[in-house]
């Protein structure tokens, strides 16, 4: 969806002089001077993404087939949105990253579709062809009021377990504290294999090696860690009250994103690319939606994906 950081651009042309030229005569020169204002302005080729055809819980559905940017890519059974992020301003940009909206409370088991936020379903790749792995921009998962009776959690408090929902696959997680989860040393347990209606998966967290959180140096109300869930590498951010875990890849504004060695990354980074994202440059992103089990029927509220640059 289209995000413009500055919504105006001014181009000034000075000293343009029209001189008639006659055959057999010598032409003079006229100077052309152009002075541009400093503007940081990015454009996205698609300003609306829709998944409204035959969408079911626990699926990665096709995007809206009538949208021009809804395409097939090699190796994927679902269609995705192919978009270009373009620098249409006048300033070099050094970093490009993404944000996505998230629900402010746990929407599951609420029986209310307005509690969901489709921004929480969005997964993205910046691969030039759209092939390979996609990652959530940022996905928040709230702690459940109580753990399922079949989940073995050891010393993990009953109300400090949750699920990482990835379409038809769910990995259980648990925090070993009831408060102070922003503190260095907090342990996050994640199941080794996924659970769904056909697979029991790892329902014993007590025999897993936990991930250890570190207090974020920028926002010390959160702890962070690099983790792997399934085959996907994410950063996680956990607040002091242990109420939720945010799994993220492309959101560089979240706690832990700027720490050394983080799994979080930019869509475009001048340090790794070796050059700035100059005016006129463009880079692709491909977007799909992963609908978890337990999503309420009907049309959900509008969510947003934002392009951020610096």
Steps between C-alpha positions, in 0.01 A plus 500: 500500500625842412697687765646842422721659756484846345209579274639776276781557256613827347705527184625845402620573147704816454651674201347299215524707184359409161736598216396461135756318287519567127659277243860585435544711810687429822282430806574644841473314830232549761555390858246283679498510879286270712478530879313228688369514850610231743223241500492145633216333314430135425230342290354149507354353183197348679292695751241233576542129571197273532442138589126456465450194277450157665707586807493234772669477843832320494589591141730716290236627254534646154493876471213669317521366144378822338795702638776557245771452762363159611742253340627143507863440594711185459480254787178634658152358463334828606508827311667800664518876458805620305582861583776751437622751756640799311690806614315782321647774718822698474701359791708186530344248736722272706245257650160366401291289738139405575242530776167318521206567730427250778199428726511679835344208690481126449240449225476123532204355691342848509225418251543849357649560156575864580774384740709360212747698290593365154834681523593225744463241221743654250822323397754648259812423301736739322632228271519641147279224356271438798641153555624352827403581858247758612500644853247691706569872518390488862262250655377544856384198698335553837530270797198274542285531817601141579709231338328209320467202734717286271793747495785400732652822630697415814558820700359729230200688647161388374418840348839552332466263205389576146518390138700625204231472232626458146198414282431128559794455740526601865802480727442523875715740702535578869670763717644378827407817692178667608656850488828665408530331162705798380783393729816338367488127563127454441442171321267448206410140420378413148381161378722317252217392270164644405156411628178498296186294448702217342824515701548500875837665461724590792270541800776450757691824558698359791749311283582795270801726525367850572596821325645757740378859483713811550376839617481731199755781521263751341166414662579323823135416561545217247722197474608363166660192345582338169294183464413234247144369475446225247752589230456878531738730687345795682569755765263501795410789730334432836367768738564499873147376580556184290163554330613442142780402266558698180667296225647726234737513204454824302388746770813686604315720750434226756715439809809294420501581129811716518695270731813328370439167331125538468294283262294809413603664176427778253326469164788712369819578692772720351765328713431155354417626150805727484304802376209724596142460381537795265223705339353294218609170654245227571491165677238221506299350782262206472215466749277213610243452778513211747160448663520316834253251638245661728444813289141624529262489202423806288681804367770607743600861574753666272864443586801690372850431373728804502825575317750691717823659377788695647 
